[in-house]
Amino acid sequence: MDRKFTSILDELSTAPIRNREQFIEHRAEQAIAAIQNLRKLLRESFPEEAASDLDKRLINAIKTDDPEKFRRGLRAQKKGHND
């Protein structure tokens, strides 16, 4: 008996998209919720000034499609924290 097994994730990712608008809306909701959670984590994990800087960098990185802007700020905070 030769059966091909696929993961649930594989099946979901290859499933036909019935309504593209609903798919986009759902992905946007997920992304927004993830960003809100990340911003909350930044506020809880860093001093107010550092969290504000990282928050601005995060938003700017999204706007400009350049994640390196956020990474640089995070590395700077990590470096400053270790000194």
Helices and strands as residue ranges (DSSP letters): H 8-14, H 20-45, H 48-64, H 68-82
